[in-house]
Every structure is written in structure tokens, then in C-alpha cells.
Amino acid sequence: MSIFYIAIGGGLGAVCRFLITEYINNNFSNFLSLGTLSVNVLGCFIVGCIAGFLASKSSPMYFFLVIGFLGSFTTMSAFSLQTLELFNHNALNGIIYVIFTFSFTIVATYVGLMAFSK
């Protein structure tokens, strides 16, 4: 049943991300991809609120909101929450995770782009 909650939340999150990003980019300056930045910041704020409010990571609301909706709305919300959890356990692991995530994802995007660019 958790897959159902994730799927519904994910679909809604993707649509909301698109609508909000398009609205901001069409009505405000596109400086720094303001639409995407806004969605990422908003999603991270919401995931912090929900993670603080919901005690159980196995509740249907967690699957729907955190994994589904916010996971689709912004991947930065999952990254931010996981980074804070790592910092709470071991600060060095949190630092390594941040460095590896930014370094490897940017390099992987570049390699993929170069591999398939004409």
C-alpha cells in the first residue's frame, strides 16, 4: 500500500513543481533559475516541518508527503534531510556526503552531456 501513497504523492509533486516553476519563471526574473531555486527552498522547508512533526517514517502520510510529493517536487528535500541525519550521527560523514553528492552529480551530468551531445 505504501507504493500507492508514493505514486499519488509523486504525481502531484511533479505537477506542482512544474506549475510553480513555470509561474515564477514567466512572471519574475529568470535570474539564477529562480523558479527551481524557489521550489527547492520551499520543498526543503516543508520536509523539515514534516520530518519534525511526523514521528514515524512508516506512516502513510510520510510515504505520501515526504517520499512521494516532496521527492518529486524537489530532490533537494531528500538530500537535505539525509544530510542532516548524517550530521546528527557523524559530522564527518555529513561533510563527505555533501562533497561527494555535489562533486559526483555535477561530474556525472557533464559526462552524460558530453557523451550524448552532437
VMD Tcl script that draws the C-alpha trace (Angstrom):
set ca {
  {0.00 0.00 0.00}
  {2.93 2.38 0.61}
  {3.74 2.29 -3.14}
  {0.26 3.68 -3.83}
  {0.83 6.64 -1.48}
  {4.24 7.30 -3.02}
  {2.85 7.17 -6.58}
  {-0.03 9.54 -5.88}
  {2.19 11.95 -3.97}
  {4.88 11.78 -6.65}
  {2.44 12.62 -9.41}
  {1.07 15.60 -7.51}
  {4.55 16.78 -6.58}
  {5.75 16.72 -10.19}
  {2.74 18.70 -11.37}
  {3.13 21.27 -8.58}
  {6.84 21.63 -9.31}
  {6.12 22.29 -12.98}
  {3.32 24.79 -12.31}
  {5.21 26.77 -9.65}
  {8.46 26.81 -11.63}
  {6.71 27.94 -14.81}
  {4.74 30.62 -12.98}
  {7.82 32.10 -11.32}
  {9.97 31.90 -14.45}
  {7.26 33.51 -16.59}
  {6.35 36.28 -14.15}
  {9.64 37.14 -12.48}
  {13.25 37.39 -13.48}
  {14.80 34.12 -14.62}
  {17.97 35.14 -12.78}
  {19.60 32.09 -11.17}
  {16.74 29.81 -12.28}
  {14.58 31.46 -9.66}
  {11.70 29.03 -10.24}
  {13.80 25.97 -9.48}
  {15.53 27.68 -6.57}
  {12.16 28.64 -5.09}
  {10.78 25.12 -5.40}
  {13.91 23.63 -3.82}
  {13.87 26.04 -0.87}
  {10.13 25.61 -0.33}
  {10.41 21.81 -0.54}
  {13.27 21.75 1.96}
  {11.31 23.92 4.38}
  {8.27 21.66 4.08}
  {10.30 18.44 4.52}
  {11.84 19.91 7.67}
  {8.40 20.72 9.06}
  {7.00 17.29 8.22}
  {10.05 15.37 9.48}
  {9.80 17.29 12.73}
  {6.07 16.69 13.03}
  {5.81 13.03 11.98}
  {7.50 10.66 14.37}
  {7.12 7.57 12.20}
  {8.85 7.09 8.86}
  {6.43 4.25 8.15}
  {3.20 6.23 8.33}
  {1.09 6.63 5.17}
  {1.46 10.42 5.43}
  {5.27 10.10 5.42}
  {5.15 7.94 2.29}
  {2.70 10.32 0.59}
  {4.24 13.67 1.60}
  {7.97 13.08 2.10}
  {8.84 10.26 -0.28}
  {6.12 10.86 -2.89}
  {5.14 14.52 -3.05}
  {8.35 16.16 -1.88}
  {10.56 13.53 -3.50}
  {9.02 14.50 -6.82}
  {8.59 18.19 -6.01}
  {12.29 18.54 -5.22}
  {15.13 16.08 -4.75}
  {16.84 18.70 -2.60}
  {14.40 17.93 0.19}
  {15.57 14.32 0.43}
  {19.21 15.37 0.13}
  {18.83 17.99 2.86}
  {17.06 15.65 5.26}
  {19.58 12.84 4.71}
  {22.48 15.27 5.16}
  {21.12 16.49 8.50}
  {20.56 12.91 9.66}
  {24.18 12.09 8.77}
  {25.42 15.22 10.59}
  {23.45 14.16 13.67}
  {25.21 10.79 13.65}
  {28.66 11.82 12.50}
  {29.59 15.29 11.20}
  {32.43 13.96 9.07}
  {30.06 11.61 7.24}
  {27.74 14.54 6.59}
  {30.56 16.63 5.14}
  {31.76 13.76 2.95}
  {28.20 13.15 1.74}
  {27.76 16.80 0.73}
  {31.11 16.95 -1.07}
  {30.56 13.63 -2.86}
  {26.98 14.48 -3.82}
  {27.81 17.83 -5.39}
  {31.05 16.66 -6.99}
  {29.82 13.35 -8.39}
  {26.45 14.61 -9.62}
  {27.95 17.57 -11.46}
  {30.67 15.39 -13.00}
  {28.12 12.70 -13.94}
  {25.89 15.30 -15.59}
  {28.85 16.68 -17.53}
  {29.99 13.22 -18.66}
  {26.47 12.30 -19.73}
  {26.09 15.57 -21.58}
  {29.40 15.18 -23.36}
  {28.73 11.52 -24.18}
  {25.45 12.26 -25.92}
  {25.96 15.79 -27.29}
  {26.22 16.19 -31.02}
}
mol new
graphics top color blue
foreach p $ca { graphics top sphere $p radius 0.5 }
foreach p [lrange $ca 0 end-1] q [lrange $ca 1 end] { graphics top cylinder $p $q radius 0.2 }
display resetview
